[in-house]
């Protein structure tokens, strides 16, 4: 009951801010108060399941990610304290609790979600645990469940150095009104793009197909 009340408080706060800023965050940021995703390996096999939900403590709002492996064993819980700034959802505090390694706190500025700026792409630059991220949010059209649908595509170009070698990864996610984030694709150093994370739905769902610009 306490958790449900916390979720309602957070969602009401989102709604109030949305009306003031004319951005419908509540339709994109994990609607219904929670969402469950499967994380896949390079062969498309599920390696973990993550459930996202909201909690509110005092004056702070958190997005909570609970990670499960194997037969429903909880392996990690990650907390992202966030605030809404104009067209973005920004996390300024991250607490990551791993079942084996314990708890670690970070204070990186992370953009969890961003609306395009007045139908134009919105871009940002930030650093997370030493990784440089160049982000972009833009409107696109995709085939979602066989239907042409408007979506927000968030692209993050990630660069970092390992053993004096510069690495470049690409993370691309699609967010649909009323569903929130539905799928995240990942590409390592220019290799083959694959599904990294996909939302669990009542019907079969294997990702989206972005339509060429001339079809938008």
N, C-alpha and C positions, 0 to 999 in steps of 0.2 A: 504494500500500500504506500509506504514511504517513497519507494523508487518510482511508482506511478505518479505520485504527486510531484516529485522532482521533475519528471519528464514533462508533465503538464505545465509547470512553472516555466521551464525553459522554452517550450513551444509557444506559450503565450507571450513570452518576452520577444521571441523571434517574430511573431506576428505583429506585435506592436511596432517594432523597429521597421518591419517590412512596409507597413502602411505609411510610416513617416518618410521612408526613403524611396518608396515606390519600387522596391525590389522584393519579389515573392520568394524570399529565402526558404520559407517553410515548405515550399513545393519541391525544393531541390536538395535540401540538406537532410538526407535520411528521413523521408516522410514517414508518418505513422509512428514516429518516436524511436524506431529501431530498424535495422536492416542486417541481413546475414549474407556473407560472401564466402565463396570457395576460392582458396588460393591454389593455383595449379603449377605443376612443374613443367619443364620443357616438353614433356611428352603428353601434357594435358591431363595428368593424373592429379586428383585432389590430395594435397599434402597437409592442409589445415583448413579450418573454418573460423571465420572471424565474425563476431556480432558487434554491431555498433549501436550505441544508445546514448542518451543524455542524462546527466545528473547535475543538480544545482546544490552548491554548498555555500551558505551565507550569501555573499554577493558575487561569487564566482560561478561560471558555467563551464562544464566540461563535456567534451565528446569522449566517450569511453569505448575502447576497442578490447574485446575479450577474445583471445585466441585459443582454439581447441585443436588438439591433435589426436590421432589414434581413435580410440573408442570414447570420444567425448571428454578426454582429459584436458583440463585447462592448463596451458603452458605459459601464458603471459597475459598481462592486463596493462594496457597503455592508456594514460589519461592526457588529454589535450585541453588545457584551459584556453578558452577562446573568447573573442569579442568581435562584434560586427563594426567595421569601419567603412562607411560609404558602400561600395559595391562588393566588398570582400569579407571573408571570415578569416580572421587572423588568430593563430595560436602563439602565445608568448611564453608558455610554460608547458613542458612535456615531462611526464613522469612515466617511466617504463619499468614495469615489474616483471621480471622473468623468474620462473619457478626454480631455475637452477642457479642463475647468477645474481639474483637479488634485485634491488631497486636502484635506478639511476635517474637523476633529474637533469634536464637540459633547459636552457632558456633561449632557444633559437627563435627567431621570428619566422613563422611558417604560414604560408597562405594555404589554408585548407580548401578554400573554394573562392571563385571570383566570377562575377557577372561580366560579360563584355561591356565596355563603356559606350552606352547609347548606340548599340548595334555595330560598334567598331571594336576590333580586337583590343583587349586590355593586356598589358605586359608588366612583368615585375622581375626583380632579381633579388636573390637572397641566398643565405648559406645555412645548411643543416649538417651539424656534426662534421664540418670540414668539406662537405660536398657543395659545390656551387650550383645553384639551380636558376635557370632562365625559364620563366613561365609565360604562358600566353593563354588567354581565354577568348573564344570566338564562337559565334553561332554557325552551325552547319546543319545540313539535312542528312538524315541517315535512313536506312531501312531497318526498322525495329519491329520484330514480329511480322515481317512482310508488309509493313505500312510505312509510307514516307512520313517521317517525323522530324520536327525541328529539335535540335539538341544543342547543348553547350559542350564544346570540345575543349578540354584543358590539356595543353601540351607542356611537359617539363623536360628540358634538356639538362642533364645532370653530368657534371664533369668533376673528376677527382684524380688524385695521383696515388698509385700503389707501386712500391718498389721503384720509384723514379720514372714510372711509366704513366702517362696521362690516359685516363679511361673516359669514355663518353657513352652514357646510357640515355635512352629515351623512354619516357613514361607518358602515356596518352590515355586519358579517361573521357568517357562520354556520360553526360548528365541529362536526364530527360524529365521534364516537368511532370510531377505527380509520381515519379519513380525514384528520382535522385540519381546517384551514380549507378550505372548498370553494368559497366565493364571497364576494365583497365588493361591496356596493352603495354608490352615492355619489349625493348630491343637493346641488345648489348653490343656496343662497339660496332654498330652498322650491320649487325647480323640479322637473322630472320626475326620478324616481329611475331610475338605470340601473346596469347591471353595470359595475363598474370593473375587477375582477380575478376570474378564474375558473380553477379547477384543471384541468389537463389530465388526462383520464382515457381508458382504453382504449375506452370506449363514449361515445356522444354525451351531452353534459350541458349544459343551458342554464340552470342555476340551481335555486333551491328556492322553494317556495311555503309561506309560514308559515301555519299553520292558526289560525283564530280561537280565542280563549281557551276558548270553550265546547266545542271539539273536542279539547282537550288531554288 
